[in-house]
Amino acid sequence: MQKSKLWAKDFLAVSLTSFFVFVIFYMLTVTLPLFATDELHASKQSLGLIVTIFLVSGIVFRPLAGKWMTTLGQKKVLLIGVLIFLIGSILYMNIHSLSALLLLRVLHGIGFGMSTTATGAIVANVIPEQRKGEGMGYYATFMNLAMVVGPFVGLTLTNTLGHTAVFTVAVVSSVLAVVCSLVLRVPEVQASSATNEIQPAKGLAAFFEYRSLPISVAGLVVAFSYASVISFVSIYAKEMGFTQASSFFFVVYAVCLLASRPFTGKWFDQYGENSVVYPSILSLAIGIFLLSQATTSWVFLLAGAFIGLGFGTITSSFQSIAVKKASPHRRGVATATFFVFFDSGMGLGSFLLGILSTAAGYKGMYMFCSIIALLAIAVYLVLHGRKSQKQRIISQNESLGK
């Protein structure tokens, strides 16, 4: 039986749209605190607001974007989101005060929340059903690559050409995201033809997909533990004397992720969700534990390898599960539900773990987060893993009975 085509124009277009948006996100995440300090003379206490306000803004608009996709259509919401994101990128050129920067971060967060929610829903519709896990894995790879490219480009430009060069690249990347969105053909799914749910959802159901809540809660726990990596690994590396190795941490992360991607997506489709999720969470826990024990650069980089294998696979697997649980016309709402919880875990983790690191040190914080990552295995098992295993056994028995 011939496989359905995965690497079609629309899949590439939506994946590249996501890539350009996330490159800007990660690039500005690491460079804006430097800009605020160097150019706006902001205090250290206010630097956290630059990321927090952006994430909160995105979280608030994710469920709204999910609801709007069921009425306006997925492509319209995507175009509105990337255009807002482009406007925000342009406005960074004329920021001269911290208050103006924080207001701009609200606007940019709205564009980010809308566009990334839309791309997550659209890609679920353009990937062939029988290759969903594999396709979502490759789609997530574009986001993971942005995690490496964004900080590298941002810090390199900041150190060589200055902040204006960073904002220029942000504008160019935003334009490319708009172009990719325009060439994208979206197979819109109407509720009346896709399901028996003729009446539109009301109340909270219009903003949240209840069937995706269990895996979203598991995602929150995983994101909480991973926040220790994205928020503090560079500071930890400097404290431990791994400054040179720190620049290669996410490179190792990306290499290991890319090496595993051709296998994990196919295993997800062929052998079920649990066959990928359990070892991936365990790999994340091992990686964070290795960070807590790192006394040499090679152990520090080995931790990056385990974290890359684990976290990169978990995010794509969890997002696949979230959209599979929803009806086709509710995939936008399901995507929004998942990322509301995921971003909340990341934001909450960054805040609380910053407090914990002050009291227990970074080694103690990473030890704690490795335990939280192991706890995520139990959370996944209770909320989704057991049901997934039972459904797989039933499906196998039905296939043998035919």
KAQUI-V793442 format. One record per pair of residues at least 4 apart in sequence whose C-alpha atoms are under 7 Angstrom apart, sorted by the first residue. I is the first residue (numbers start at 1). J is the second residue. Records with the same first field share a line. If there is no record, write none. Layout:
I = J  J
//
This chain:
4 = 128
6 = 127  128  135
7 = 11  12
8 = 12
9 = 13
10 = 14  126  184  185
11 = 15  123  126  127
12 = 16
13 = 17  180  181  184
14 = 18  119  123  180  181  184
15 = 19  139  142
16 = 20  180
17 = 21  177  180  181
18 = 22  116  119  143
19 = 23  142  143  146
20 = 24  173  174  177
21 = 25  174  177
22 = 26  143  146
23 = 27  146  147  149  150
24 = 28  150  170
25 = 29
26 = 30  147  150  151
27 = 31  150  151  153  154
28 = 32
29 = 51
30 = 151
31 = 35  154  155
32 = 36
33 = 37  47
34 = 38
35 = 39  40  163
36 = 40  41  42  98
37 = 41  42
40 = 96  97  98
42 = 46  98
43 = 47
48 = 52
49 = 53
50 = 54  102  105
51 = 55
52 = 56  347
53 = 57  105  106
54 = 58  105  106  108  109
55 = 59  109  343
56 = 60
57 = 61  106  109  110
58 = 62  109  110  112  113
59 = 113  340  343
61 = 65  110  113  114
62 = 66  113  114  117  336  340
63 = 67  207  208  333  336  337
64 = 68  207
65 = 69  77  114  117
66 = 117  207  332  333  336
67 = 206  207  333
68 = 72
69 = 73  74  77  332
70 = 329
72 = 76  77
73 = 77  188
74 = 78  118  122  188
75 = 79  186
76 = 80
77 = 81  114  118
78 = 82  114  115  118  119
79 = 83  178  181
80 = 84
81 = 85  111  112  114  115
82 = 86  111  115  177  178
83 = 87  178
84 = 88  108  111
85 = 89  108  111  112  174
86 = 90  171  174  175
87 = 91
88 = 92  104  107  108
89 = 167  170  171
90 = 171
91 = 95
92 = 167
93 = 164  167
95 = 100  101
97 = 101
98 = 102
99 = 103
100 = 104
101 = 105
102 = 106
103 = 107
104 = 108
105 = 109
106 = 110
107 = 111
108 = 112
109 = 113
110 = 114
111 = 115
112 = 116
113 = 117
114 = 118
115 = 119
116 = 120
117 = 121  332  335  336
118 = 122  332
119 = 123
120 = 124  335
121 = 125  331  332  335
122 = 126  186
123 = 127
125 = 187
127 = 131  132  135
128 = 132
131 = 135  269
132 = 136
133 = 137  265  266  268  269  317  320
134 = 138  265  266  269
135 = 139
136 = 140  316  320
137 = 141  261  265  313  316
138 = 142  261
140 = 144  316
141 = 145
142 = 146
143 = 147
144 = 148  254  312
145 = 149  254
146 = 150
147 = 151
148 = 152  250  251
149 = 153
150 = 154
151 = 155
152 = 156
153 = 157
154 = 158  166
155 = 159
156 = 160
157 = 161  162  165  166
158 = 162  163  166
161 = 165
163 = 167
164 = 168
165 = 169
166 = 170
167 = 171
168 = 172
169 = 173
170 = 174
171 = 175
172 = 176
173 = 177
174 = 178
175 = 179
176 = 180
177 = 181
178 = 182
179 = 183
180 = 184
189 = 194  328  329
190 = 194  329
191 = 195  197  198  329
192 = 196  197  198
194 = 328  329
201 = 205  206
202 = 206
204 = 208
205 = 209
207 = 333
208 = 333  334  337
209 = 213  333  334  337
211 = 325  326
212 = 216  322  325  326  334  338
213 = 217
214 = 218  383  384
215 = 219  318  322  383  384
216 = 220  337  338  341  342
217 = 221  341
218 = 222  376  379  380
219 = 223  318  341  342
220 = 224  341  342  344  345
221 = 225  345  376
222 = 226  373  376
223 = 227  342  345  346
224 = 345  346  348  349
225 = 349  369  372  373
226 = 230
227 = 231  346  349  350
228 = 232  350  353  366
229 = 233
231 = 350
232 = 236
233 = 237
234 = 238  246
235 = 239
236 = 240  362
237 = 241  242  243  246
238 = 242  243
242 = 246  297
245 = 249  297
248 = 252
249 = 253  301  304
250 = 254  304
251 = 255
252 = 256  301  304  305
253 = 257  304  305  307  308
254 = 258  308
255 = 259
256 = 260  305  308  309
257 = 261  308  309  312
260 = 264  309
261 = 265
262 = 266
263 = 267
264 = 268  276
265 = 269
266 = 270
267 = 271  272  276
268 = 272  273  275  276
271 = 275
273 = 277
274 = 278  385
276 = 280
277 = 281  314  317
278 = 282  377
279 = 283
280 = 284  309  310  311  313  314
281 = 285  310  314  373  377
282 = 286  374
283 = 287  306  307  309  310
284 = 288  306  307  310  311  373
285 = 289  370  373  374
286 = 290  306  370
287 = 291  303  304  306  307
288 = 292  303  307  366  369  370
289 = 293  366  367  370
290 = 294  299  303
291 = 300  303  366
292 = 363  364  366  367
294 = 299  300
296 = 300
297 = 301
298 = 302
299 = 303
300 = 304
301 = 305
302 = 306
303 = 307
304 = 308
305 = 309
306 = 310
307 = 311
308 = 312
309 = 313
310 = 314
311 = 315
312 = 316
313 = 317
314 = 318
315 = 319
316 = 320
317 = 321
318 = 322
319 = 323  338
320 = 324
321 = 325
322 = 334  335  338
323 = 331  334  335
326 = 330  331  334
327 = 331
330 = 334
331 = 335
332 = 336
333 = 337
334 = 338
335 = 339
336 = 340
337 = 341
338 = 342
339 = 343
340 = 344
341 = 345
342 = 346
343 = 347
344 = 348
345 = 349
346 = 350
347 = 351
348 = 352
349 = 353
350 = 354
351 = 355
352 = 356
353 = 357  365
354 = 358
355 = 359
356 = 360  365
357 = 361  362  365
360 = 364  365
361 = 365
362 = 366
363 = 367
364 = 368
365 = 369
366 = 370
367 = 371
368 = 372
369 = 373
370 = 374
371 = 375
372 = 376
375 = 379
376 = 380
377 = 381
378 = 382
379 = 383
380 = 384  385
381 = 385  386
382 = 386
384 = 388
385 = 389
386 = 390
387 = 391
388 = 392
389 = 393
390 = 394
391 = 395
392 = 396
393 = 397
394 = 398
395 = 399
396 = 400
397 = 401
398 = 402
//
